[in-house]
Amino acid sequence: MKEIAARRVDEDELDPVWKALSDATRRAILDFLRDRPRTTTEIVEAFPHLSRFGVMKHLEVLRRAHLVQTREAGRQ
């Protein structure tokens, strides 16, 4: 039974990853970021159907799932 309990913890840790990857827009953002780091402005320009606020919400979900790393540099 201890093995099952340990496996359950691992599955719970993956919940944020599955949540992040379940959304097509977040997967598209990950694809966009594949080649190199981008600024928020670049992401907003690449996804005109999203507001800056929408992009930031998607990035936060990806960040919490440890799929992207963010950093602030000046106003970007």
C-alpha positions in Angstrom: 0.0 0.0 0.0 2.9 2.4 0.6 3.8 2.1 -3.1 0.2 3.2 -4.1 0.3 6.1 -1.7 3.7 7.3 -3.1 2.3 7.0 -6.7 -0.7 9.1 -5.7 1.5 11.9 -4.6 3.4 11.8 -7.9 0.0 12.0 -9.8 -1.1 14.9 -7.7 2.2 16.7 -8.5 1.4 16.3 -12.2 -2.1 17.8 -12.0 -0.8 21.3 -12.8 1.0 20.0 -15.8 -2.0 18.2 -17.2 -4.2 21.3 -16.5 -1.7 23.5 -18.4 -1.4 21.1 -21.4 -5.1 20.6 -21.6 -5.6 24.0 -23.2 -4.8 24.4 -26.9 -3.8 28.1 -26.5 -1.2 27.2 -23.8 0.2 24.5 -26.0 0.4 27.0 -28.9 2.3 29.4 -26.6 4.7 26.7 -25.6 5.3 26.0 -29.3 5.9 29.7 -29.8 8.5 29.7 -27.0 10.3 26.6 -28.2 12.9 28.4 -30.3 13.9 31.1 -27.9 12.7 33.3 -25.0 10.1 35.9 -25.8 8.8 39.0 -24.2 5.2 39.3 -23.2 4.7 41.9 -26.0 5.9 39.3 -28.6 3.5 36.7 -27.3 0.6 39.2 -27.3 1.5 40.2 -30.9 1.6 36.5 -32.0 -1.8 35.8 -30.4 -3.9 38.7 -31.4 -7.1 37.0 -30.2 -5.7 37.3 -26.6 -5.4 40.4 -24.5 -2.2 41.1 -22.5 -4.1 40.0 -19.4 -5.1 36.8 -21.1 -1.6 36.0 -22.1 -0.4 36.7 -18.5 -3.0 34.3 -17.1 -1.9 31.6 -19.5 1.7 32.2 -18.7 0.9 31.9 -14.9 -0.7 28.5 -15.4 2.4 27.4 -17.4 4.7 28.8 -14.8 2.9 27.0 -11.9 3.3 23.8 -13.9 7.0 24.5 -14.2 6.7 24.5 -18.0 8.1 28.0 -18.4 10.3 30.3 -16.4 9.5 34.0 -16.3 11.7 36.9 -15.4 11.2 40.6 -15.3 13.5 42.9 -17.1 12.6 46.6 -17.1 9.0 47.0 -18.2 9.0 43.7 -20.1 
